[in-house]
Amino acid sequence: MSQYIDGFLVPVPAEHIEAYARMSSKAGAIWKAHGALDYRECVGDDLDVPDMTSFRQSAGAKDGELVVFAWILYPSKEDRDRINAAVMADPRLNCEEAKGMFDFRRMACGGFRSIVHV
């Protein structure tokens, strides 16, 4: 069975990026405690590639917003489903903390099955 990845693209106001990173560090520890293999949150640094759609465009980032590209790695899709259910029930996860930090409706997310791993 192949590994499974949840991927995210999030526009975050620059003034909230440090608080976002602190919140994400807590969330990542919770995901890993429940069995995720890896948890990454990365802020865009070099996003303007000529003749290609930029991550800024894909994220719908506005002036004053940074682009966060994130992923969580799981052993399998079944493990992802089990781990996410456990994380959502974990009292340490505080979704209220994220309110006002970024707009959840503008976050792109999805599950991906791994087809190449070298």
C-alpha positions in Angstrom: 0.0 0.0 0.0 1.4 3.4 -0.9 1.8 6.4 1.4 -0.9 9.1 1.4 -0.5 12.9 1.6 -2.9 15.7 2.6 -1.8 18.8 0.8 -2.7 22.5 1.6 -2.2 25.9 0.0 -3.1 28.7 2.3 -2.9 32.5 1.9 -1.9 34.0 5.3 -1.7 37.7 6.1 2.0 38.6 6.6 1.2 40.1 10.0 -0.1 36.7 11.2 2.7 34.4 9.9 4.5 34.0 13.2 1.3 33.2 15.1 0.4 30.8 12.3 3.7 29.1 12.6 3.3 28.7 16.4 -0.2 27.3 15.9 1.0 24.9 13.2 3.8 23.7 15.4 1.3 22.6 18.0 -1.0 21.1 15.4 1.9 19.2 13.8 2.8 17.6 17.1 -0.7 16.5 17.6 -0.9 14.9 14.1 2.4 13.1 14.7 1.3 11.9 18.1 -1.6 10.2 16.4 0.6 8.5 13.8 1.3 11.0 10.9 4.8 10.3 9.5 5.6 13.9 8.6 4.0 17.3 9.0 5.4 20.4 7.1 4.3 24.0 6.8 6.4 26.1 4.4 6.1 29.8 3.6 6.7 30.9 0.0 10.0 32.4 -0.8 10.6 32.1 -4.6 7.2 32.0 -6.2 7.5 34.0 -9.4 8.6 31.5 -12.1 8.4 33.0 -15.6 5.7 31.6 -18.0 4.1 29.5 -15.3 1.1 29.9 -13.0 2.5 31.2 -9.7 1.7 29.8 -6.3 0.5 33.3 -5.4 -2.1 33.1 -8.2 -3.1 29.5 -7.2 -3.5 30.5 -3.6 -5.4 33.7 -4.5 -3.0 35.6 -2.4 -3.7 39.3 -2.1 -1.3 42.1 -1.3 0.1 41.7 2.2 -0.4 37.9 2.2 2.1 35.1 2.2 1.6 31.7 0.7 1.9 28.6 2.9 2.4 25.3 1.2 1.8 22.4 3.6 1.5 18.7 3.7 0.9 15.8 6.1 2.3 12.3 5.3 0.5 9.2 6.4 1.3 5.5 5.9 -1.9 5.0 3.9 -5.3 6.6 3.1 -6.9 4.3 5.7 -4.4 5.6 8.3 -5.1 9.2 7.2 -8.8 8.7 7.9 -8.2 7.1 11.3 -5.5 9.7 12.3 -7.6 12.7 11.2 -10.6 11.4 13.2 -8.4 11.1 16.2 -6.9 14.6 15.7 -10.3 16.2 15.3 -11.4 14.6 18.6 -8.2 15.6 20.4 -8.9 18.4 23.0 -5.4 19.8 22.4 -6.4 20.9 18.9 -7.9 24.4 19.1 -9.5 25.4 15.8 -10.8 28.6 17.4 -7.1 29.8 17.6 -7.0 30.0 13.8 -10.1 32.2 13.5 -9.0 35.6 12.3 -5.5 34.4 11.5 -6.5 33.3 8.0 -9.7 32.6 6.0 -10.4 28.8 6.0 -12.7 29.2 2.9 -9.7 30.3 0.9 -7.5 27.3 1.9 -7.1 24.7 -0.9 -6.7 21.2 0.4 -7.0 17.7 -0.8 -5.8 14.1 -0.4 -3.2 12.6 -2.7 -2.0 9.1 -3.3 1.7 8.7 -3.8 2.7 7.5 -7.3 6.5 8.2 -7.2 8.8 8.0 -4.2 12.5 7.9 -4.7 
